Amino acid sequence: MQWKDYEGNGMGNRMIRENLEHVKANIKRACEGSGRKEEDVTLIAVSKTKPLPMLMDAYECGCRDFGENKVQELVDKWEQMPKDIRWHMIGHLQRNKVKYIVDKVYMIHSVDSLRLAEEISKEAVKKGVTVSVLIEINVAQEESKFGTTCEEAYRLVEEASKLPNIIIKGLMTIAPYVENAEENKQYFEKLRQIYVDINRKNIDNVYMTELSMGMTGDYETAIAEGATYIRVGTGIFGERFYAV
């Protein structure tokens, strides 16, 4: 099946509904296993490349948090989807595109440099909004991934916290793709430790309440290590198919 051929049914596509039930059952089990409350973990439906009928089916099934990687795709969907959706920018954000989303996103997960934070602040001031952001850290130090280093994260948080119209809510990482989710436990542990260390500094305008980590293949492991946001795409919408 190609995404362009997908047709929603208005009441929640059976596949998406069943997938969501499965994911939520896993979240419940992971929370119970680690002594956490289910309501402390927010599921972000990663909807990049997915057509509107598919998003609407997820919406009809109760999803209100959606994650996008591309600015134009987020803007297009924001314009057409219900306005009670919380949009999360989870992909790499170029500074010249910040102006298009600062008044549309609920949170930007991918702040990986002071220059980007400064641009978000500047555009937020222009539009009279305050933007919640997460600092993205490349914990696994993968060359193919964006994110600041573990060492630089502390300085970045301190400098970005001084900027107007930005609120730092926590940290984010993208762990490596692995067959065994437990292999990523070390990276989630490391991110949580940095999170705790920063929180202890009591920096003004820094509220360490969110840890965005864990995707379709490893979100249960991430929950056990303290994730408050998990980003699930394939686990909800199925494997990606591209039109040829």
Residue pairs with C-beta under 8 A, 6 or more apart in sequence:
1 241
2 241
2 242
2 243
2 244
3 49
3 50
3 51
3 54
3 241
3 242
3 243
4 51
4 243
6 51
6 53
6 54
7 53
8 53
8 54
8 56
8 57
9 57
10 56
10 60
11 60
12 57
12 58
12 60
12 61
13 54
13 57
15 238
16 54
16 57
16 58
16 61
16 236
16 237
17 57
17 61
19 235
19 236
19 237
19 238
20 58
20 61
20 62
20 63
20 236
22 235
23 43
23 219
23 232
23 235
23 236
24 43
26 219
26 220
27 38
27 41
27 43
27 219
27 220
27 223
27 230
28 38
29 220
30 36
30 41
30 219
30 220
30 223
30 224
31 37
31 38
31 40
31 41
31 223
33 224
34 223
34 224
36 223
40 228
41 223
41 227
41 228
41 229
41 230
42 65
42 228
42 229
42 230
43 63
43 65
43 230
43 232
44 65
44 66
44 67
44 88
44 90
44 212
44 229
44 230
44 231
44 232
45 55
45 58
45 63
45 65
45 66
45 67
45 232
45 233
45 236
45 237
46 66
46 67
46 68
46 90
46 215
46 231
46 232
46 233
46 236
46 237
47 54
47 55
47 58
47 66
47 67
47 68
47 77
47 233
47 237
48 67
48 68
48 69
48 70
48 73
48 91
48 233
49 73
49 240
49 242
50 233
50 237
52 77
52 80
52 81
54 237
55 66
55 77
55 81
56 81
58 66
58 236
58 237
59 81
59 82
59 85
63 236
64 84
64 85
64 86
65 85
65 86
65 88
65 106
65 229
66 77
66 81
66 85
66 86
66 87
66 88
67 87
67 88
67 89
67 90
67 109
67 231
67 233
68 74
68 77
68 87
68 88
68 89
68 90
68 91
69 90
69 91
69 92
70 91
71 89
71 93
71 94
71 97
71 100
71 101
72 100
74 87
74 89
74 101
74 104
74 105
75 100
75 101
75 104
77 87
78 85
78 87
78 104
86 106
86 107
87 101
87 104
87 105
87 106
88 105
88 106
88 107
88 108
88 109
88 229
88 231
89 101
89 105
89 107
89 108
89 109
89 110
90 109
90 110
90 172
90 212
90 231
91 110
92 110
92 112
92 146
93 101
93 108
93 110
93 111
93 116
95 115
95 116
95 119
98 116
98 119
98 120
98 123
99 123
99 126
101 108
102 120
102 123
102 124
102 127
102 129
102 131
103 127
103 129
105 131
106 132
107 131
107 132
107 133
107 134
107 169
107 210
108 120
108 131
108 132
108 133
108 134
109 133
109 134
109 136
109 172
109 212
109 229
110 134
110 136
110 146
110 147
110 172
111 117
111 120
111 133
111 134
111 135
111 136
111 156
111 160
112 135
112 136
112 138
112 146
112 147
112 148
113 148
113 156
114 156
114 159
114 160
117 133
117 156
117 159
117 160
117 163
117 166
118 163
120 131
120 133
120 163
120 166
121 131
121 163
121 164
121 165
121 166
124 130
124 131
124 164
124 165
124 166
125 164
125 165
129 165
130 165
130 166
130 167
131 165
131 166
131 167
132 167
132 169
133 160
133 166
133 167
133 168
133 169
134 168
134 169
134 170
134 171
134 172
134 210
134 212
135 148
135 153
135 156
135 157
135 160
135 168
135 170
135 171
135 172
136 146
136 147
136 148
136 171
136 172
136 173
136 174
137 147
137 148
137 149
137 150
137 153
137 171
137 172
137 173
137 191
137 194
138 145
138 146
138 147
138 148
138 149
138 173
138 174
139 147
139 150
139 173
139 175
139 187
139 190
139 191
140 173
140 175
140 176
140 187
141 149
142 176
145 174
147 172
147 173
147 174
148 156
150 190
150 194
153 171
153 194
153 198
154 194
154 197
154 198
157 168
157 198
157 203
157 206
158 201
158 203
160 166
160 168
161 168
161 203
161 204
161 205
161 206
162 205
166 205
167 205
167 207
168 205
168 206
168 207
169 207
169 208
169 209
169 210
170 195
170 207
170 208
170 209
170 210
170 211
170 212
170 228
171 191
171 194
171 195
171 198
171 208
171 210
171 211
171 212
172 211
172 212
172 213
172 229
173 187
173 188
173 191
173 212
173 213
174 215
175 184
175 187
175 188
175 213
175 214
175 215
175 218
175 222
176 183
176 184
176 187
177 217
178 184
178 217
178 218
181 217
181 218
181 220
181 221
182 221
184 218
184 221
184 222
185 221
185 224
185 225
187 213
188 213
188 214
188 221
188 222
188 225
188 226
188 227
189 225
191 211
191 213
191 225
192 211
192 225
192 226
195 208
195 211
195 226
196 208
198 206
198 208
199 206
199 208
209 228
210 228
210 229
211 226
211 227
211 228
211 229
212 227
212 228
212 229
212 230
212 231
213 222
213 225
213 227
213 229
213 230
214 220
214 221
214 222
214 223
214 227
214 230
214 231
215 230
215 231
215 232
215 233
216 232
216 233
216 234
216 235
219 227
219 230
219 231
219 232
219 235
222 230
223 230
233 240
234 240
